[in-house]
Amino acid sequence: MKRLRYLLDPITPERFLLLVVLFWTVVGVLAIVGRQSLALAVGGTVSAKGTLFILLGWYTWIPATYLALLLVRFIPDLFTARWLMIAAHVGGGAICTILTSTLYALAAAVLRFDLPGREAVPLVNQIWQTASMSLATDSMIYFFILGIVSSFEWFRRLLSERENTDRLSTALAESRLTALTTQLQPHFLYNALNTVSMLVRSNRNPEATTLISGIGELFRYLIDVPSPVVRLDRELEFIRNYLHVESMRFGDRLQTTVRVEDELREARVPHLLLQPVVENAVRHGVGPVDGNVAIEVSAVRLQNRLLIEVTDTGQGIHLSPQKTEGLGLANTKSRLDALYGNNYSLDIRSLETGGCRVLVDIPFERF
């Protein structure tokens, strides 16, 4: 298994070329053995040039294999409709037939191996005749390649996702520990309990009870979620509780809005994706400012992408994009790396109108 993992994940161009050449060499050798056996059965034999031509004929499918891999990898990103994906693969099969026929005829011309019945036929006509005669066979070969390449790509992604899941689980455990020991305890928990104390001294016991219940719900969410990914509505419920607790502390100075369409509530997001972002908005946006500050959490879907935005009207940030991890988002970024690889973006910047915006762009996936 380790050797297979080495070959497939990560797959380099050199390793993939080695696998492709090895595969078509085996197919070519089997074809030569079959042709030689048939020739011997009728009292004949296959010449050395004929043997070489058979092998080169199968090698013409090496470029088609690369084309099939590109189609398997990129068609799902280009088309969402199933009929468009099928049409693209049919077009790919037609291109492969023309490509292999061209290479087949060129090999015959270079080796001076006259194709039966077409000794004096021009090269362009040989290509056309070869393509038309082998259309059905080449189409079946192409879709056979497509199946092999799809299985290869699926298994490679499976190995990669398994490795990413291990990394993500580790990062999630670190995130929980970080949230409990370095984020909520020193800052949030102290301030929240201080707010509870003031409410009790002011005989506002119902509000104090509500606040304590909210704190308990926050800690339960931090501890009880076993999966690295959760539904967006669960993450938003946690953020609402968090902002409610902070609103009890800041009073009218903090105004909060959570704006998400209902169809996005089943979207898959990393657990604790928003907590560090919102906490930064409170600490760096509301804390240092004397006036009112508004924090808004929103999410929209753009085709197959999920865009989650957290904005505040505080003082903004004055750090370069390379130093924004110092705001406590390093763990968030590591979990995004583990879950999505390069297929995400995390953009942090000050707004010209004042305040800060954090935009997370991840693939849209439903639970």
C-alpha positions, 0 to 999 in steps of 0.5 A: 500500500505504501508503494502504491501511495508513493506512485499515486499521491502525489502523482508527478508527470514522470510517474504518470508517464511511466504508468501509461507507457507501462500499461500500453506496453503490456497491452501491445505485448499481449496484442503481439502475442495474439497476432503471432499465435494467429499467424502461426495457426495458419502457417505464417509469422509476423515480421519484426517490422510488423511486431514493431508496428503493432507496438507503436500502434498501441503507443499512439494511445498515450496522448489520448490517455493524457487527454482522458485524464484532463477531461476527467479532472476538468470537465466537472469544474467546467460543466455542471449539467450531466448532458454537457459532461457527456457531450464533452466526453463524446467530443474527446472520444472523436478527437482521440480517434482522429489523433490516434489515426493520424499517428497511426498513419504517420508511423506507417509512413515513417516505417514504410509499412504499407497499409493493406489496400492503401499503398498508393493512397495519399497520407491525408486520405490514409488518415481519413480512411483509418479514422472512419474504419476504426471509429467504433473500435477506437471509441470503445478503446477511448471509453475503456481508457476513460474508465481506467483513468477515472478509477485511477483519479478516484483512487488517487483522490481517495488517498489524498482525502484520507491523508487530508482527513487525518491532518484535518482531525489533528488540526480540529483537535488543536482548534478545540484546544486553542478555542478553549485555552487561548481564546475563550478563557482569557478574553471571552470567558473573563469578560462574559463572567464579569458581565454576569456578575454585573447583571446579578449585582443589578438584580437582572437575574433573568438576563444573567441566567440567559447569559450563563446558558449561552456560555454553556451552549458555546462550550457544548458546541466546542466539545461535542462536535466530532466531525471536522465539517458541520452544517453551516446553520450549526456554525451560524447558531454558535456564532449567534450565541457568541455574538449574543453574549458579547452584546450583553457585554457591550450593550448598544455599542455592538450591533450584529446581523447574520444574513444567510439564505435558507438554501445555504444552511445545509452547506458543509463548512469546517467546524469552528471556521467563523469563531476566530474571525468573529472574535477578531472582529469583536476584539480588534473592531469593537474593543478599541472603538468608543462609538457603535460598531456593527458586525455582519456575517453573511453567506452567498452562493456563486455557482459552485462556490460558497462565499462567507463574509464577516465585516465590521465597522471598527477601526480596521487593520493595519497589517500586510496580508502576509501578517494577518495570521497573527490575528489568530487565524493561523489555525483556521488557515491550516484546517482550510489547507487540509480540507480544500488544498489550494481550492479556497481563499482567505482574504483579510483587508481594511475597508475604505469606509472603515472597518475590516472584511474577512472573505472565505471562499470555499467549494459549495457542498451539501450535507 
